[in-house]
Amino acid sequence: MLAGGRSSEHDVSVDSATAVVEALREGGHEIVAVRLERDGSWTGPDGAPLVLAPGGGLLGADVAFPVLHGPFGEDGTIQGLLELLDVAYVGAGVLASSLCMDKVVFKEVLAAAGVPQVGYAAVREAEWRAGPEALRERIGALGLPVFVKPARLGSSVGISKVAEAGELDAALETAFGHDGLVIVEAFSPGTEVECSVTGLDDPETSLPAEVVLQGADWYDYEAKYAPGGVELEIPARVGDEAVETVRRLARETFLRVGCCGLARVDFFVEDGRVLVNELNTLPGMTATSGFPKMWAATGVPFPDVCDRLLGYALERFRAERGGHAF
């Protein structure tokens, strides 16, 4: 179990890992806990600094379960390290992890495939410093309000909702404080819907959940992780046809970007029209998170989900070491 990490989502990772450990123990698995500290160091289950050797595995574990969010956790870096250690691990590989972590690249891949999305604009910090007026004009074409996000972060960290043009500069500066690449997304008046996916080359989808905010203006960090900040209506109240479209697009998106193991795909549903928003390769698994709740509503308890994820990791590892890739 890998928990913590260097990103600003360290605390969320620890909370997610606590839930996963409980589920794995309930399923009869032995846990070897590894803590990734904020300074980048690793601590083993005995509290001592951990030293890793290429090809040497990870403390004799059969499977590594990275419960990490954000940079240095779900962006392909840890996945690459686990590949070098030659240990099976839960979740997407290096390429899919990196691709999905970058919201701009992810959207461009979907756009090339003709997948419906909200309008967006990518903004690089150097470009903003050199010519802010031209960028304000380009962003203005998206209308108001817009959401300004660090392109390679998660859990709504560093995100601002811009309701008036005069708020844009401050929102960009906030996002640039986390990432030199920022994405500005058009507002969707639709219903926010999530769908969980597990599997390998023939993945399964959960019943989708409708995000119902409890007093918050939008789905920010506090709404996601504070108790009572959000309620999930499962299945989402968007009509049977839209529910089936959400599940189909979740599965297709999972496969299109090369995911393995698990993901949560986020959508907007506007009068029956389904728009793909994001894909999270290592979604939150805290007590308030949608991923375990959606599977529970679909009839798969969280301990069973975690057990399946270990199985997928081993299956993929054996297949790839045998010369076959998913």
N, C-alpha and C positions, 0 to 999 in steps of 0.2 A: 504494500500500500504506500503510494507516494502522495504526500499531502503538504500543503503550505505553498512554497514557491516564492519567487522574487517579485512577482507582479503586485499591483495594488489590490488584487483580488485574493491575497493571501488568506485573509480571515474567512472569506466565503469558501475557499478550498478546504480549510480546516473543518468548517461546519459540514460541508458535503461529505468529507472523508469520515467524519463521525457517524453519519447516517449509513454510509456504505459498510463500514466496519461492523456495525450492529447487524446489518442484513447478512453479511457474509458469515458472521459467527452463528447467526440463527440457522444458516444453511449448512453448518458443520465444517466450515473452512478455518484453517489456522492462519492467523494474520501475522505478517512480519512488517512492523511499522517503520517507515522511513520518513523522516521530517526534512523537508527542503526549507532551509532558513531564508530569511529575507536578504541576507548577504550573499546567497548563492551556495553556501556550504550545505552538506548533507549530514544528517545525524542518524545513526542506526538505532535499533530498538533498545540497545543498552545505554544510549545517550552519548556514545563516543562518536567522534568524527568518522565518516565512512569514506573508505578509499576504494575506488573502482578500477577494474582492469579490463581492457578490451577482450571480449571473448570469454570473460570469467563469470558471466551470469550476475545475478543480484542476490546475494546472501542465500543462495540455494533455493530461491523461490521458483515455483513452477510457472507462475504468471505474475507479471508486474501490473498493478492496477493504478495508473496515474489519475488521481482525482485532483487535477490542477486546472486552474482557469487563467486565461490571459497569456501574455508573453512569457516565454520560458516554461510553458506548461502545455498549451494546446496549439502552439504555432509550429510544430514540427521539430523543435530543438530537443525536447526530452525524447520524442519518438526516435530521432536519429541516434541519440545516445543509447537508447535501449536496443536499437538494431546493432550497434557496435558491441554492446555487452552480450549479444546473442541470447536474449531472453524474450519469451512470448509476452505480449502486452495487450491490454484492453484498449480498444478504440482505433481510430483512423491512423494510417501510416503517415510518413513524412510529407509527401506531396499533398494529400487531401487536407491534412492538418494545417499546413502553411497556406494553402489556397483559401480555405474557409475562414481562417483567421483574418485575412485581408479582405475587408468588406468591399473594397473597390474591385479587386481581381475577381472575387466571387460574383459580383453583379455583372462584370463584363463577360464572364463565362456564360452566365445565364442569358444575358442579352444576345450573345452570339447564337444561342440555341433557340431564341425567340420566346423565352419564358417571360410571362407578364410580370412587371415589377413597377414600383413607384419611380417617378423621375428622380434623378440624382446628379450630383456634380462632385468630382474629385478635386481637392485643393491641396497643393503642396506648399509647405511653409515658405520655401524660397520663392515660389511663384507669387505668393501673397505679399511678401515683403517687397518684391520688385514691381508689382503692378496691382495694387489693391482695387483701383477703380474698375479695371477690366473684369476682375473676378466678382466684384459686387454686381456688375451688370449681368454676368453669366449666371450667378446664383439667383438674381432677381427673377430670371425666367421661370424659376420653379414656383414662384408665388409665395404667399405667406399663409400660415406659419410654415417653418421648416425645422428640421432637427439637424443639429450639427454634432458630429460624432468623431472621436478618434477612430481611424480606420482599422486599427489592429489591437483593439481592446474589447472587453466584454463587460457583462453585468451592469450595463448602463453607466459605467464610470466615465466621467469627463463629458457627458452628453448634455446639451442645452437645447431647450425649445425656444425658437426665435419667433416671436409674434409680431414684432415691428422691425422695420429695416434698421433702425438705430441700434438694435441689440446685436446685430450680426458680428461686428468687430470683436466685441467682448466674448461672444460665444466661440469664435474661431480661436482667440487667444487661449481660452480655457482648454479647448481641444488640443491645440498645439503644445500645451503643457504636458500632454501625455504622449503625443505622437506627431511626427513631422508630416504625416499624411492624414488628411481629414476628409470625411465624406459628408456632404450636405444632402439630405433627403427631403423630398416633397412630402407634405402632410397628406395622409390618407384619412378620409372620414369613415372608413370601413371599420368593421369589427376585427379586433386583434385576436388571432387564433394560433394555437401551437399544436404540433403533432410530433409524437415521439416515434423513433425508428430504431429497430435492432435487427442484426443479422449480418450476412456477408453478401453473396451474390444473388440471394433471393430474400431480401429483407421483409420484415413484417412492420406494420404501422399500428399505432394505438388509436383509440378513439381520440379525436381532436378536442382540445380544451379552448373555451372562450375565456379571454382575460377580462375580468370584471373589476375595474378599479374601485376602491373603497375610499373615495374622497380625493385621491390624487388626480392631478390634471393629466398626467401621462405616466407611462410605465417606467418610472425612474428607479434608482438604486433602492431607495427606502421602500417603495411600493413592492419591489421584488422580494426583499428580504426581511422587512419588519413584519411581525405578526399582525395579521388583520389588514395588511396593506392592499391585498388583492384577493379576490375569490376566483376560483376556476370553475366554470360551468362545463361539466362533461356529460354527454357530448355537447359541443358548441351548438348554440341555437341559431344556425345559419341555413337550415334546410338540408334535407337528405342529399340533394344533388351537389351542393357546395361541400358538404362533409366528404362525399366520395371523391370530389375533385381535390380537396386538401390532401386526402390520404394518397391519392394517385401521384400528385405532384411531390409530396414528401418522399415517396419511394423513388420516383424518377430523379429527383434532385440528389438524393443520397447516392444513387448509382452514378449519376452524371459526373459528380466531383470525386468519385472513387473512395467514398467512405467505407469503413468497416466497423463492425461492433455496435456502435450506438450513435445517435444524433438526436437533436431536437430542431425541427424546422419551423420557422415563424412566418406567419402570413397575415395579410389583410384581406377581408372579404367585403367587397363593395357591391351590394345589390346582386349577389350571386357571382360576381366576377372575382376570381381568386388571384391574388398577387403574392408572389414569393418575396419575403423580405430578407431573412438571414438563415444560416444553418450553423448550429453550434455543435462541434464535434465532441466536446466534453461538457454537457449541460450541467447546471446546478442540480444537486441532489440533496439539498437541505430539507428541513421539515416543511418549508413553504414552497419548494420547487415543483414545477409542473411535471418533469420527467417521471418521477416515481408515481405521482398521483394519476397521470394518464394511464400508465400501465395497470395500476390497481383497478381503475374504473373499467379497463378492458378485460379484467379477469386474471391478471398476472401479478401476484404479490411481489413486492420489491426484492425479497430474498431470492425468489425464482428468477427475476430479471438479472440480478447480479451473478447468479450461478450460470445463466445462459451466456453472459458476457465473458466469463472465464472460459467457457467452452468454445466460444467463437475465437477467442484469442489463441487458444491451443490449436484449433483446427487451421486457422490461417497460418500460424507459425510452421506447423508440420507441412502444409501444402507448399509454402514458399521455400522451405528448406529442401523440399523434394523437387524443386525446379518449376513449380506452378505458382502463378500469381493471380489473385482475384482482381 
